[in-house]
Amino acid sequence: MERSVTEADLTFEHVPETDQSFENALAKARDGDRLTVDDAVELLTTGTDVEGIDRLRKERVLEAADRRRADVVGEEVTFVANLNNNVTTACNVGCLFCNFKDAAHTFEKGSAVETAGFTKTPAESREIVADAVSRGIYEVTSVSGLHPAFALDDEHREILEAHPDPKAVNYSPPERYEVSPGTYAEQMRAMSVDGVHVHSMTPEEGYHARRGTDWSYEEVYRRLADAGLDTVPGTAAEILVDEVRDVICPGKIGTDDWLEAMEAAANVGLGLTATIMYGHVENEAHRALHLKRIRDLQARVDGAITEFVPLSFVHQNTPLFERDVVSGGASTDEDELMIAVSRLFLDNVDHVQSSWVKYGDEQGLKMLCCGADDFMGTILSEEITKRAGGEYGEFRSFDDYVELITSIGRVPVERSTDYETRRAIDSDDPPFGPRLGPKADGTPLLTRSERSKRAIHADD
């Protein structure tokens, strides 16, 4: 039997070794000079001349990043009233860092394996989003598994149905499944309720929506925009270095495809966000290279990336952990340095997000003092991190946001997805709720009874 790869087996071409010094890199960061990859490596490691993280040096990096944050965006901490509506967990890509997906064959009619996952029809998605919009949310985020029955639209389905080898293009007809997800275009139209902002279709989903054709990414994203898509989440990025992707997600698109898809989406007028998922098999050199590729992409898309979102790998329940490829995730020191160096390196991206889903409340607030200025959104539902073993729930109320943000002396600000519309919240005038959405009137998103029920559910 072939032995599985373990943490001790991994060797990479890119390693955190530089000819730069930590002090020089920090001086450049403090002066506002553009950083190089070597500078970023020095800051992420607190110096390659020392073993481990030097806590005093780390605090100097965090201080420089917090000053840069204040210079760039001031004292506001923003958040958005949003809903996560992930359409399906059915997927057969097999990424080793993921426990969100369920094997696609378990969703087939007559399957002997009972799936714990879900697939929503377009009608179900519309009902879920319509309810959330009626409560005041104005953004729906949707990131889904690569269901084999998904097609871009009716024309794409006809092409896939006529393909001589459907398995080669990861296609199965919807009739094979208990529930059909419909097409991507149908899901976009379904979620476009009363002017809600639809944030969906990662580069990986964009690839799935063109498989079996010679269509460009621009053609795919143009059709999706016509169906109601507004902005593209830059997830599926993980680490934009192929030697890492070959370990953690060998079935996924490569770095060049991810970048091509993002650039194409911007070219047809869609806004973008960008992410990094770190703390697994990669090292600081990979993280630095990833930042460089995001910064270069931002230059090519003329500032279309509104925010950068560092995502700390949640290792529990994932194949990487269960197969002993990793022994855990990133340390708190690494989390703080990732936020800080993102702020210092990405001099053409204004906003850096702290994730309360990944870090929890206390550490999430700490990240707002390490260079971050955005604190995610209300979410209403969060399935991906929770299924991977995350512990920090699935809903954040406006009351929570005001209490948390004011506790560190900052200004809570409700924002639109693109950050163009903002509303500073008067912390002396509770109760708090959204006002920017088409049906928002300041009413809290959930009643006290509904919040209590969600708290009980989260503890189950």
Residue pairs with C-beta under 8 A, 6 or more apart in sequence:
4 323
4 324
4 325
5 247
5 323
5 325
6 323
6 324
6 325
7 281
7 324
7 325
7 326
7 327
10 247
10 281
10 325
12 243
12 244
12 283
12 285
12 286
13 243
14 241
14 243
14 283
14 285
14 286
14 289
15 283
15 285
16 41
16 44
16 45
16 48
16 283
16 284
16 285
17 41
17 48
17 285
18 38
18 41
18 42
18 48
19 38
20 36
20 38
20 39
20 41
20 42
21 42
21 47
21 49
22 42
22 43
22 45
22 46
22 47
22 48
22 49
22 57
24 39
24 42
25 35
25 38
25 39
25 40
25 42
25 43
26 42
26 43
26 57
26 60
26 61
26 64
28 34
28 35
28 39
29 35
29 39
29 43
29 61
29 64
29 65
29 68
29 344
30 64
30 67
32 68
32 347
34 347
35 43
35 344
35 345
35 347
37 285
37 288
37 289
37 291
37 292
38 288
39 345
40 284
40 287
40 288
40 291
40 292
40 341
40 345
41 48
41 284
41 285
41 288
42 48
43 61
43 337
43 340
43 341
43 344
44 284
44 287
44 288
44 334
44 337
44 338
44 341
45 53
45 284
46 53
46 54
46 57
46 58
46 61
46 337
47 54
47 57
50 57
53 331
53 333
53 334
53 337
55 333
58 333
58 336
58 337
61 337
61 340
61 341
61 344
62 336
62 337
62 340
62 369
62 370
62 371
64 340
64 344
65 339
65 340
65 341
65 343
65 344
65 370
65 371
66 340
66 369
66 370
66 371
68 343
68 344
68 371
69 343
69 352
69 371
69 372
69 373
72 343
72 350
72 373
73 350
73 351
73 373
75 409
75 410
75 411
76 373
76 410
76 411
76 413
76 422
76 424
77 368
77 373
77 374
77 375
77 405
77 410
77 411
77 412
77 413
78 351
78 373
78 374
78 375
78 413
78 414
78 415
78 419
78 422
79 374
79 375
79 376
79 377
79 378
79 396
79 401
79 412
79 413
79 414
79 415
80 138
80 139
80 376
80 377
80 378
80 414
80 415
80 416
80 417
81 136
81 137
81 138
81 139
81 377
81 378
81 398
81 414
81 434
81 436
81 437
81 440
81 445
82 137
82 138
82 139
82 140
82 141
82 199
82 377
82 378
82 379
82 380
82 417
83 128
83 129
83 132
83 137
83 139
83 140
83 141
83 378
83 379
83 380
83 381
84 140
84 141
84 142
84 143
84 379
84 380
84 381
84 382
84 383
85 120
85 125
85 128
85 129
85 132
85 140
85 141
85 142
85 191
85 381
86 100
86 142
86 143
86 144
86 383
86 384
87 119
87 120
87 125
87 142
87 144
87 147
87 181
87 187
88 117
88 118
88 119
88 120
88 144
88 145
88 147
88 150
88 181
89 100
89 101
89 102
89 115
89 117
89 118
89 119
89 144
89 145
89 383
89 387
90 101
90 102
90 103
90 104
90 106
90 107
90 115
90 117
90 119
90 145
90 146
90 147
90 148
90 177
90 181
91 100
91 101
91 102
91 103
91 104
91 145
91 146
91 147
92 103
92 104
92 105
92 146
92 148
92 170
93 101
93 145
93 146
93 204
93 249
93 251
93 252
94 250
94 251
95 101
95 248
95 249
95 251
95 252
96 247
96 248
96 249
96 318
96 319
96 320
96 323
96 325
97 238
97 248
97 249
97 277
97 280
97 313
97 318
97 319
97 320
98 318
98 319
98 384
98 388
99 317
99 318
99 319
99 387
99 388
99 389
100 145
100 383
100 384
100 387
100 388
101 117
101 145
102 115
102 116
102 117
102 145
103 113
103 115
104 145
104 147
104 148
104 172
105 111
105 113
106 113
106 114
106 115
106 117
107 115
107 117
107 119
107 147
107 177
107 178
107 179
108 172
108 176
108 177
108 178
109 176
109 177
109 178
117 145
119 147
119 177
119 178
119 179
119 180
119 181
120 128
120 179
120 181
121 179
121 180
121 181
121 182
122 181
122 182
122 186
122 187
122 189
122 190
123 190
125 142
125 187
125 190
125 191
126 190
126 191
126 193
129 140
129 190
129 191
129 193
129 196
130 193
130 194
132 140
132 380
133 193
133 194
133 196
133 437
133 438
133 439
134 439
135 439
135 443
135 445
135 446
136 433
136 434
136 435
136 437
136 439
136 440
136 441
136 442
136 443
136 445
137 196
137 378
137 380
137 434
137 437
137 440
137 445
138 195
138 196
138 197
138 416
138 417
138 434
138 436
138 437
138 438
138 440
139 196
139 197
139 199
139 377
139 416
139 417
140 191
140 196
140 197
140 198
140 199
140 200
141 199
141 200
141 233
141 377
142 187
142 191
142 198
142 199
142 200
143 200
143 202
143 205
143 233
143 235
143 384
144 150
144 181
144 205
146 170
146 204
146 205
146 208
147 177
147 181
148 170
148 171
148 172
149 171
149 172
149 173
149 174
149 176
149 177
149 180
149 181
150 181
150 183
150 184
150 208
150 209
151 157
151 160
151 171
151 183
151 184
151 209
152 183
152 184
152 185
152 209
152 210
152 220
152 223
152 224
153 183
153 184
153 185
153 186
153 223
153 227
154 183
156 183
156 209
156 210
156 212
156 213
157 183
159 212
159 213
160 166
160 169
160 171
160 211
160 212
161 171
161 173
163 169
163 171
163 212
166 172
169 211
169 212
170 208
170 211
171 211
171 212
174 180
174 181
174 182
181 187
182 190
184 201
184 205
184 209
184 224
184 227
185 223
185 224
185 227
186 227
187 200
188 198
188 200
188 201
188 224
188 227
188 228
188 229
189 227
189 228
191 198
191 200
191 228
192 198
192 227
192 228
194 438
194 439
195 438
196 437
196 438
197 230
197 231
197 416
197 417
198 228
198 229
198 230
198 231
199 230
199 231
199 232
199 233
199 273
199 417
200 229
200 232
200 233
201 209
201 221
201 224
201 229
201 232
201 233
201 265
202 232
202 233
202 234
202 235
202 236
203 217
203 232
203 234
203 236
203 237
203 253
203 257
203 258
203 261
203 262
203 265
204 235
204 236
204 252
204 253
204 258
205 236
206 217
206 220
206 221
206 224
206 232
206 261
206 264
206 265
207 253
207 257
207 261
209 220
209 224
210 216
210 217
210 219
210 220
216 264
217 260
217 261
217 263
217 264
217 265
218 264
218 267
218 268
220 264
221 229
221 232
221 261
221 264
221 265
221 268
221 270
222 268
225 268
225 269
225 270
229 270
230 270
230 271
230 417
231 270
231 271
231 272
231 273
231 306
231 417
231 418
232 262
232 265
232 270
232 271
232 272
232 273
233 273
233 275
234 262
234 272
234 273
234 274
234 275
234 305
234 309
235 275
235 277
235 311
236 252
236 253
236 258
237 258
237 274
237 275
237 276
237 277
237 290
238 244
238 245
238 248
238 249
238 252
238 276
238 277
239 245
239 248
239 276
239 277
239 278
239 282
239 286
239 287
239 290
240 255
240 258
240 259
240 276
240 289
240 290
240 293
240 294
241 255
241 282
241 286
241 289
241 290
242 254
242 255
243 286
244 281
244 282
244 286
245 252
245 254
245 255
247 281
247 325
248 280
248 281
248 320
253 261
255 293
259 293
259 297
262 272
262 274
262 297
262 301
263 297
263 300
263 301
265 272
266 272
266 301
266 302
266 304
267 301
270 304
271 304
271 306
271 417
271 418
272 301
272 304
272 305
272 306
273 305
273 306
273 307
273 308
273 309
274 294
274 297
274 298
274 305
274 307
274 308
274 309
274 349
275 308
275 309
275 310
275 311
276 287
276 290
276 291
276 294
276 308
276 309
276 310
276 311
276 338
276 342
277 311
277 313
278 287
278 290
278 310
278 311
278 312
278 313
278 330
278 334
278 338
279 312
279 313
279 315
279 329
279 330
279 334
279 335
280 313
280 315
280 320
280 325
280 326
280 329
281 320
281 325
281 326
287 338
287 341
288 341
288 345
291 341
291 342
291 345
291 346
292 345
294 305
294 308
294 346
294 349
295 345
295 346
295 347
295 348
295 349
297 305
298 304
298 305
298 346
298 348
298 349
299 348
303 348
305 349
306 349
306 350
306 351
306 417
306 418
306 419
307 349
307 350
307 351
307 352
307 353
307 374
307 419
308 342
308 346
308 349
308 351
308 352
308 353
309 352
309 353
309 355
310 335
310 338
310 339
310 342
310 352
310 353
310 355
311 355
311 358
312 329
312 330
312 334
312 335
312 338
312 355
312 358
312 359
313 326
313 329
313 330
314 329
314 358
314 385
314 388
314 389
314 390
315 321
315 326
315 328
315 329
315 388
315 389
316 388
316 389
317 387
317 388
317 389
318 388
318 389
319 325
320 326
321 327
321 328
330 338
332 363
335 359
335 363
335 367
336 366
336 367
336 370
339 352
339 354
339 367
339 370
339 371
339 372
340 370
340 371
342 352
342 371
343 352
343 370
343 371
343 372
344 371
346 352
350 419
351 373
351 374
351 419
352 371
352 372
352 373
352 374
353 372
353 374
353 375
353 376
354 364
354 365
354 367
354 368
354 372
354 374
354 375
354 376
355 364
355 376
356 364
356 375
356 376
356 392
356 396
357 376
357 379
357 382
357 385
357 390
357 392
357 393
357 394
358 364
358 385
358 390
358 392
359 366
359 367
359 392
360 391
360 392
361 392
361 404
364 375
364 404
365 404
365 407
365 408
368 375
368 405
368 408
368 410
369 408
374 415
375 401
375 404
375 405
376 396
377 396
378 395
378 396
378 397
378 398
378 434
378 445
379 394
379 395
379 396
380 394
380 395
380 445
381 394
381 395
382 390
382 393
382 394
383 394
385 392
386 394
393 458
394 454
394 458
395 446
395 451
395 454
397 432
397 444
397 445
397 446
397 451
398 414
398 425
398 431
398 432
398 433
398 434
398 444
398 445
399 430
399 431
399 432
399 444
401 412
401 425
401 432
402 412
402 425
402 427
402 430
402 432
405 411
405 412
406 412
406 427
411 424
412 424
412 425
412 427
413 422
413 423
413 424
413 425
414 422
414 423
414 425
414 434
414 435
414 436
415 421
415 422
415 423
415 436
416 422
416 436
421 436
423 435
423 436
425 432
431 442
431 443
431 444
432 442
432 444
433 440
433 441
433 442
433 443
433 444
433 445
434 440
434 442
434 445
435 441
435 442
446 454
